[in-house]
Amino acid sequence: MRFKNIFYVSVLSLALAACGNKLELLPEQDLSDEIVFNNVGTTESALRGIYSTAQELDFYGSLPQLINDYMGNTVDFVGTFPTLQDLNNFSAVSINSNVQTIWQVHYEVILQANRMIAKAPGVPGITQEQIDQFTGEAKFMRALAYFQLANLFSQPFQVSNGSNLCVPLVLEEFSGEVTYPSRATLNDVHAAIESDLNDATNLLPEGYSSPEDNIGRATKGAAFGLLSRLHLYRDQNDLATSAAQSAIDLGYPLTSSVDVFTIVNSAIDNGRTGSGGWAAYYNPAALGGRGDAPFSAELLALFQQEPTDTRFAAKITGVAADGLSHFFTTKYPDAVTNSDNSPVLRTAELYLNKAEALAKASSGISDEAVTILNAIRSKSSLAAKSVTSKNELIDLILVERNKELAFEGHSRMDLLRNRRNLRSNQANAAFGAPKTILPIPQREIDNNSGLRGQQNEGY
Amino acid sequence: MKQKLLSFIFVLTCLIGVTYAQNRQVTGKVTSATDGSPISGVSVAIQGTSSATQTDQEGNYSLSISGQVTLSFTSIGFVSQNIETFNRNIVNAQLVPDQSTLDEVIVVGYGEQNRTLSTQSVSTIKAESFKNTPIQTPQQILQGQAAGVNMVNSSGVLGAEAQITVRGGSSLSAGGRPLYVIDGVPLNSAGAEYTQTQGGSSGLNPLLNINSSDIESVTVLKDAAAVAIYGSRGSNGVILIKTKSGASGKTKINVDYFNGFSHPTADIDDMMNAQEWIQFRSDYLRANGATVPNFPTTSFDWLDAAVRTGKVNNIAVNAQGGDEKTRFYLGGNYSKETGFTISNAMDRLAGKISLDHNVSDKFKVGVNYNLSRVDMDRINSENSTYAPLTAAYLFLPYVTPYDENGEFVNTGFIGNFLAIDATGINKNYSNRQIGNAYAEWEIFEGLKAKTDFGIDNYGIDEKYREADILTPGGYAYRTHNTDNKWLNTSTLNYNKRINDLHNVGALLGYSYETAKLTQLLLEGSGFASDDLPNVGSASTPITTSEEVYEWALQSMFARANYGYADKYLVEGSFRRDGSSRFGPNRKYGNFFAVSGGWVISNENFFNKDNAYIQSLKLTASYGTSGNDGIGFYNYYGTFAGGNDYMGGAGLVPFRVANRNLSWEETAQFDLGLSARLFNRIDFQFNFYNKNTTGLLSDVPYPYTTGFPSASQNVGEMRNRGFEFAINSENIKRENFSWTTSFNIGFNKNTVLSLPVNPDEDGRNFLAGNTEQRAIEGYSRNSFYLIRYKGINQQTGEAEWFAKDGSTTTAPTAADRVIVGKADPNFQGGITNTLRYKNLDFSAFFNFSYGNDVYLDGIEFTDNFASGSYNKSRMLLDYWRQPGDNAYAPALNSDTRATFAQTSTKNLFDGSYLRLKTVQFGYTFPTELLSRTNFFSSARVYFLAQNIWTVKAKDFRGDPEISANGASNLIIGQTFFALPQPKTFTFGVNFGF
């Protein structure tokens, strides 16, 4: 009996002893934020993280660009999402969930860039060259984010010379202490963008060792290119011309179709979500897309005036989301693995920026602008145009811009900054109309007392 | 003469009995004297010996005796009876319910208690009340059956997770599921982590693999006295599932088979046909000066193609038996169900073995092992346009699944579900093993030491393949997710009745539990042929991913109770939990409860023989419990990997650090009154007040911080309510009985405080989604919407109320007000069971009152301006001329595009009363069956589910809906969720 008892007791105590203290379990998929900026390798990974966030649908994964394309005049939106339809109808409300995530992801990019700018100089073992490059890339991405936010959430410069409210300007890393910034003016935001891009032109290299990095990561040329767009949007035509020229001088001939800067996507790494993506929105169902964004009647009419335009050949017919047959672009052919790159800045835009700025700056007809116009036309197998007035020249350049940069998210701002209406005969889509810009997300106003009373008109 | 002869025979048999005193088998059946129903678990003992057995589920027993003995039949809740066997081989007994005590054993945490002497508040549902019911998972057992337990089916998709709250939801952002414990093994229930969501907001049901026909009882622990022993996991309520185990005696075999069919209970909406749609659209475009395109002349009835007759087939076989030393239970179940929606099916094969063995008088060992495999044909659900029903409601009615050659076409964003059904694969296979093995040693009388090892190994595989027609080149993914748990629980348990006056009980325990969740995902596209089903044949690998999450919980717990003279009862319990989930500053939590009871009816002054009240007990309890469903490592500030760019590894900020992050704590006060009235009504009343503090909140940050939110323990919420349950034997005669059981739970949920995040009126809130939010001073599921007024009869414009009550045609977010809530004021159920001779009939209704339901789908089907999907026929009633009392605005009104936007227009009263189950049965007479020498029992039955529903007049679809499964902050919303099935089954049950 005694033996038995000893046996039982041992079984029980064995059971108890089998369990050591194992409560210190750490995540296996994440790294502690304390160690990320402790070495150059993980710091560079954090830098790649900025581009990775930029791949997302709501940044350069096509959603803001799609909205710009259909609120503008290059595509019709026939898709199913009510929140996107509301924007298309200029009847959106401030609780629009797409608007909210666009805002969210843009600030994610900005805060990641802020953190990189603050932390890179202190990383043990980092070289000055690396600090410059990392900081330059971060500043470029921050400028891109603010620029896109400004275009979406505030009336263009042309409405009130930039004195209108834009978005909160946050340039410091998040300390852990929540702050409640109010909206800065458009001029202030543009100034911050200009400052970042000027820094970036100094800090960034002209190119990298790998040709893919030359287009997929920020370069000096990309910074000049975006700077030229900023100045163009602010009617600073001379500055726009010189910035475009600085970029062109770095080796971007019009004859090449090379990107200046693009967000590089691949089958295993892209911003496509269940909700959409470049190829998803711009392709018909038969190719695996949603068929949401076929050619608009306006764009079709533009091409049909000169149907030999080689750019017009880049289209297919397919059934759209409305169950009817439409033309679609072939710019984003891969609706299966979504490996199409996100176009941010192409060589052609440098020349279009320069031509438009020259044409506007000149008191008469700018010959140099006409030359560029015809070079662009010739590239698309169109005959040279002779121009009779300054305004005709500007119009012709804008037509080329519209056709060249269609489906890349330029249309809405190209109309608005030229004081044009987004729709004809539709008051709520006129230049300066409240709902041609997006609402500040209600969630942000709810959570940031600094934004109280700062909602855009009409929301 | 006759008498003499009888006496002679009697004397003779006695002599024979004495002379040939050898072992023989005596069998019999124990039934209730009131209604003749069999009583299981009755102890049948030979007086003066230690030989004993128990009756099985059919009330039968078998015992080896020698000679003539006296058998004593004892069962809690019945008056004990002694019967002399004489020389009979069949000794039946009829037990009379013990009116004085109505003692019943209830399952509680880490043990069992006598119901009368327990101070805990629990609800128990026994196998009897859900037998033969075609339920997919055990949670459905709870619907309308347990007071204070609100169970809402999330949708009619097979395997969808239901929403369950016990005494109102106690959490905002942490886990909302109750803790499920099967035979002492707390189940893995990571829910949505196990599967790809496929558009559904809820994951698969965590109890999908649990076979309900092997369940003996389900017990819901409700008050602090009951849940505190589960410490940091008790605050959402604890559901103890006890599976069947062996009973000594002749081996009994039971076979149950049923077969049936199902249909949806309701149409979600009445949609336009092609002709109506084209006419409407053309009129609309013309009215707005737009060009009318040439619409196709084709048409197709998508809804008809999506819905079919569902079928259900189920066979369950079990065997139960053993002797005094070893008892066993074997159960097997195969069920095959096809949903009423195309492509949705579920097969389940489940088995169970339970063995208990007495090594000696003092030492006992046993094992319980449940095995199951579920094989499902899944469909996309809810918020996916690939979901058959969602697609069927959205498809433009002129879009067809086939081209002119009869080949499938790719219909794009709204998926051609006929093509998906014919060409795709969407499988979910899961294997689960839940088991435990124990050894128990009675050190001395009353003191038992027990150690128990448990496992829950859950493996879920998914295989998804889209053919070329849907994704050019084809697409596939494959997941393999496992959640493997083991735990050890060791307890010392002491129970002693001293001098028949003092009841003393004590429990001391230690447990360690750990589980590891592993998720593997392979995804690829580009196949040479549709005939290559496996992702390995894909030319482009899209994703190769492995993620691992591990957690551990170390606990010490204790309970002590004392009862004096069965009148005065006190109990205290304590648990200390250390968890890997908690931040380093708050790694260990202590939880406790104290409770007391007064059995008034056991007082000397109480006359139990009065006609009105036979039993009366008052209980009170107060204590705490926690919720550890706060994620795995959420206290840790991190950068997340896998955010790559151009082939290089990338890191992005993921989480704000919070070393204080820890459990949510719920303190609960409970007052209970239970009574037996008029010798026929059992009555239970409870009042409770539950205060949850340290609510895990994803404190929303301005996005300008770079983070959407940070997890913190802030916020306080109260659930206050009362529960009422009645079981009444209205009529009890030998040939006719009628019983009614009724329960109702009232709950009021109030958010008391939240992190600073004020709305327009200065009340802090936490948004669930656009429609729903938790608001200080109001329910955690308050609907916060613009109020829709209607169509102006003069102008044809849709109108809303501005915040100040004035009318507007252009409302903004600032006009939103609190307009309702998704949680009910009360809910419950009522069951009536009638038995006439061998016929039985029961009807079970459940109900819910005071909850609102927001139908997200109407934002689509009522969308006036869109040409991209179908519309409700209600839109045909649009405003045409002044004076029209129309549903929809004028075709060219300014509000044509805003009419369907989020507002109270899409909010409905979700109250309902539903005839959930009706059952008819016929039990063949025992006399008839005994002649077969084969069957010991036989019953045929017919059962119908969800056949009749009362709902709000204008409600579109099924009101029993909560599409987001176990979500806390979003309940009572649906986006084309499948309605509940209307099921008819016919079955037979045989005992051998």
Interface residues (C-beta under 8 A of the other chain):
Chain A: K4 N5 Y8 V11 L12 A15 L16 A18 C19 N21 K22 L23 E24 L25 L26 P27 E28 Q29 D30 L31 S32 D33 E34 V36 T42 E44 S45 A46 R48 G49 I50 Y51 S52 T53 Q55 V78 G79 T80 P82 Q85 D86 N89 S91 V93 S94 I95 S97 W103 Q104 Y107 E108 I110 L111 Q112 N114 R115 P168 V170 F174 G176 V178 T179 Y180 P181 E212 D213 G216 R217 V264 S266 A267 I268 D269 G274 P284 A285 A286 L287 G288 G289 R290 G291 D292 V319 A320 A321 D322 G323 L324 A335 V336 T337 P441 Q442 R443 E444 D446 N447 N448 Y459
Chain B: G199 P293 F295 P296 F363 S384 T385 L394 L396 Y398 V399 V409 N410 T411 G412 F413 I414 A439 W441 I443 A449 T451 F453 L470 T471 P472 G473 Y475 N488 S490 Y510 Y512 T514 S525 G526 T540 P541 I542 T543 E547 V548 Y549 E550 W551 A552 Q554 G578 S579 S580 K587 F632 Y633 Y636 G637 T638 F639 A640 G641 G642 N643 D644 Y645 M646 G647 G648 A649 G650 L651 V652 P653 F654 R655 V656 A657 P700 Y701 P702 Y703 T704 T705 G706 F707 P708 N757 P758 D759 F765 A767 T770 T812 A813 E859 F860 N863 A865 S866 G867 S868 Y869 A897 T898 A900 Q901 T902
